Amino acid sequence: MSKRIVIVSGGKLEESICLPILEGQKEGYIIGVDRGVEFLYHHQIMPDYIVGDFDSVKKEVVDYYRNETHVGIREYNPVKDASDTEIAIRLAMTLGGTELLILGATGGRIDHLWANVQSLTIPYKAGIHAVILDSQNRISLLREGENHLKKSEAYGRYFSVFPLGEEVFGFNITGAKYPLHNHVLTPYDSLCVSNEIAEDEVVISFTAGVVILMETRDKEE
């Protein structure tokens, strides 16, 4: 049985996206991260764990979870070697989840966003599908071989792909507005930004490397 773990981080948290997901989370776990803890508190959604240095959380909120609930608390010194979101991801890896959804990982500082995207490699290496989600973006990592993106299930009109780290070889896109064949996907060009699904299904395949898939839509969609 699939067990989804939802991480609520401290970035942009939109009620229209987050609340239906959190209120429908009947199995698995919810992990609140730093300022995401306040979002859960104000919407009366009980997490299973809260993690972070809590430097952005009001003291009374942390005290509530510490003194009036049985929520697991993982508090860290602000001077540490990993981001709060990475710590939450590593905690999630110990809980037996088969799927990981990260909310509040976007918005605000770009360095935090990029660190969160890179942190997707932690569940990736463990064979766990992980997604960063907000109202305009769904971000995940693709494995070598064939990856299918159905038009009926696409998150938005556009999709973009980038290599994570090194070059990606034998890269192909079929079923898209801008197809590619046996391309070398490099980390220093923008060739694969804002492609579109042209047929019922796009197939993205490659022989080696790791690819970031960003499914995106304009704000008015």
C-alpha positions as CSV (number, residue, x, y, z in Angstrom):
1,M,0.0,0.0,0.0
2,S,1.2,3.5,-0.9
3,K,2.1,5.6,2.1
4,R,2.4,9.3,1.4
5,I,4.4,11.7,3.6
6,V,3.6,15.4,3.3
7,I,6.3,17.9,4.3
8,V,5.0,21.4,5.0
9,S,8.0,23.7,4.7
10,G,8.4,27.4,5.4
11,G,8.0,28.9,1.9
12,K,4.9,29.9,-0.1
13,L,1.9,28.0,1.3
14,E,-1.3,28.7,-0.6
15,E,-4.5,27.6,1.1
16,S,-6.1,26.6,-2.2
17,I,-3.4,24.0,-2.9
18,C,-2.3,23.0,0.6
19,L,-5.5,22.6,2.5
20,P,-7.2,20.0,0.2
21,I,-4.0,17.9,0.3
22,L,-3.5,18.1,4.1
23,E,-7.2,17.6,5.0
24,G,-7.3,14.6,2.7
25,Q,-4.1,13.1,4.3
26,K,-5.7,10.1,6.2
27,E,-2.7,7.8,6.1
28,G,1.0,8.4,6.2
29,Y,2.6,11.3,8.0
30,I,2.6,15.1,8.0
31,I,5.8,16.8,8.9
32,G,5.8,20.6,9.7
33,V,9.0,22.5,9.0
34,D,9.9,25.8,10.8
35,R,7.4,28.4,9.5
36,G,5.2,25.7,8.0
37,V,4.5,24.7,11.6
38,E,2.6,27.9,12.1
39,F,0.5,27.2,8.9
40,L,-0.5,23.9,10.3
41,Y,-1.2,25.4,13.8
42,H,-3.5,28.2,12.4
43,H,-5.4,25.8,10.2
44,Q,-5.8,23.2,13.1
45,I,-4.1,20.4,11.2
46,M,-2.2,18.2,13.5
47,P,1.3,17.1,12.3
48,D,3.0,13.9,13.2
49,Y,6.3,15.6,13.6
50,I,7.7,19.1,13.6
51,V,11.3,19.8,12.8
52,G,13.7,22.7,12.5
53,D,15.4,25.4,14.5
54,F,12.1,27.1,14.9
55,D,13.7,30.5,14.6
56,S,10.8,31.7,12.5
57,V,8.0,30.2,14.7
58,K,6.3,32.0,17.5
59,K,7.2,30.6,20.9
60,E,3.6,29.9,21.9
61,V,3.2,27.7,18.8
62,V,6.2,25.5,19.6
63,D,5.2,25.4,23.3
64,Y,1.7,24.2,22.3
65,Y,3.1,21.2,20.4
66,R,5.7,20.6,23.1
67,N,3.3,20.7,26.1
68,E,-0.2,19.9,24.9
69,T,0.3,17.3,22.1
70,H,2.2,14.1,21.5
71,V,3.7,15.4,18.3
72,G,7.3,14.3,17.7
73,I,9.6,17.3,17.9
74,R,13.1,17.4,16.3
75,E,14.7,20.7,17.3
76,Y,18.1,21.7,16.0
77,N,20.6,24.4,16.6
78,P,20.3,27.2,14.0
79,V,24.0,26.6,13.2
80,K,23.8,23.3,11.4
81,D,25.0,21.6,8.2
82,A,21.6,21.0,6.5
83,S,18.5,23.0,5.8
84,D,15.4,22.4,7.8
85,T,13.7,21.0,4.7
86,E,16.5,18.5,4.1
87,I,16.3,17.4,7.7
88,A,12.6,16.8,7.2
89,I,13.3,14.8,4.1
90,R,15.8,12.6,5.9
91,L,13.3,12.1,8.7
92,A,10.7,11.1,6.1
93,M,13.1,8.5,4.7
94,T,13.0,6.7,8.1
95,L,9.2,6.5,8.3
96,G,8.7,4.0,5.5
97,G,7.0,6.3,3.1
98,T,6.6,5.3,-0.6
99,E,5.8,8.8,-1.8
100,L,6.9,12.3,-0.7
101,L,5.1,15.5,-1.3
102,I,6.8,18.8,-0.3
103,L,4.7,22.0,0.1
104,G,6.1,25.4,0.9
105,A,9.4,24.6,-0.8
106,T,9.1,27.5,-3.3
107,G,8.6,31.3,-3.1
108,G,11.0,33.8,-1.5
109,R,14.7,33.2,-1.7
110,I,16.0,31.4,-4.8
111,D,18.9,29.8,-2.8
112,H,16.3,28.0,-0.6
113,L,14.4,26.9,-3.7
114,W,17.5,25.5,-5.4
115,A,18.6,23.7,-2.2
116,N,15.1,22.1,-2.0
117,V,15.3,20.9,-5.6
118,Q,18.7,19.4,-5.0
119,S,17.4,17.7,-1.8
120,L,15.1,15.7,-4.1
121,T,18.1,13.5,-4.7
122,I,17.8,12.1,-1.2
123,P,14.5,10.3,-1.9
124,Y,15.5,9.7,-5.5
125,K,18.5,7.6,-4.4
126,A,16.2,5.7,-2.0
127,G,13.8,4.8,-4.9
128,I,11.1,7.1,-3.5
129,H,9.1,9.4,-5.8
130,A,9.2,13.0,-4.4
131,V,7.5,16.1,-5.7
132,I,7.7,19.8,-4.9
133,L,4.3,21.4,-5.5
134,D,2.8,24.9,-5.6
135,S,0.0,26.5,-7.6
136,Q,2.1,27.0,-10.7
137,N,4.8,24.3,-10.5
138,R,5.2,20.5,-10.0
139,I,8.9,19.6,-9.7
140,S,10.3,16.1,-9.7
141,L,13.3,14.0,-10.8
142,L,13.3,11.6,-13.7
143,R,15.2,8.3,-13.9
144,E,17.2,7.0,-16.8
145,G,15.0,5.0,-19.2
146,E,11.5,6.0,-20.4
147,N,9.4,8.5,-18.5
148,H,5.8,9.1,-19.6
149,L,4.0,12.4,-19.2
150,K,0.3,12.0,-20.2
151,K,-1.5,15.2,-21.4
152,S,-4.5,14.3,-19.3
153,E,-2.4,14.2,-16.1
154,A,-0.1,17.1,-16.9
155,Y,0.1,19.8,-14.2
156,G,0.1,22.7,-16.7
157,R,0.6,23.8,-20.3
158,Y,4.4,23.7,-20.2
159,F,7.2,21.5,-19.1
160,S,10.9,22.1,-18.8
161,V,13.8,19.8,-18.3
162,F,17.3,20.4,-16.8
163,P,20.2,18.1,-15.9
164,L,20.9,17.8,-12.2
165,G,24.6,18.1,-12.1
166,E,26.4,16.5,-15.0
167,E,25.5,16.2,-18.7
168,V,22.7,13.8,-19.6
169,F,23.4,11.6,-22.6
170,G,21.1,9.9,-25.2
171,F,18.3,12.4,-24.3
172,N,15.1,12.1,-26.3
173,I,11.7,13.8,-26.2
174,T,8.8,12.5,-28.4
175,G,5.2,13.7,-28.5
176,A,6.1,17.3,-27.7
177,K,5.9,20.6,-29.6
178,Y,9.7,20.6,-29.6
179,P,11.0,17.0,-30.0
180,L,14.6,16.0,-29.5
181,H,16.6,12.9,-30.6
182,N,19.9,11.6,-29.1
183,H,20.6,15.0,-27.6
184,V,23.2,15.8,-24.9
185,L,21.4,17.8,-22.2
186,T,23.9,20.2,-20.7
187,P,23.6,22.3,-17.5
188,Y,24.5,25.6,-19.2
189,D,21.9,26.2,-21.9
190,S,18.1,26.9,-21.9
191,L,17.2,24.7,-24.9
192,C,14.6,22.7,-23.0
193,V,12.7,25.5,-21.3
194,S,8.9,25.9,-21.9
195,N,8.2,22.9,-24.1
196,E,4.6,21.8,-24.6
197,I,2.7,18.5,-24.9
198,A,1.6,18.1,-28.5
199,E,0.2,14.6,-28.4
200,D,-1.7,12.4,-25.9
201,E,1.6,11.5,-24.2
202,V,5.2,12.8,-24.1
203,V,7.9,10.3,-23.6
204,I,11.2,11.5,-22.1
205,S,14.1,9.0,-22.3
206,F,17.8,9.1,-21.6
207,T,20.6,6.6,-21.0
208,A,22.5,8.1,-18.2
209,G,22.2,11.0,-15.6
210,V,19.4,12.6,-13.6
211,V,16.9,15.1,-15.0
212,I,14.8,17.7,-13.3
213,L,11.2,17.9,-14.7
214,M,9.3,21.1,-14.1
215,E,5.7,21.0,-15.1
216,T,4.5,24.6,-15.0
217,R,1.5,26.8,-15.7
218,D,0.8,30.5,-15.9
219,K,-0.8,32.2,-13.0
220,E,-4.1,32.7,-14.7
221,E,-4.6,29.1,-15.6
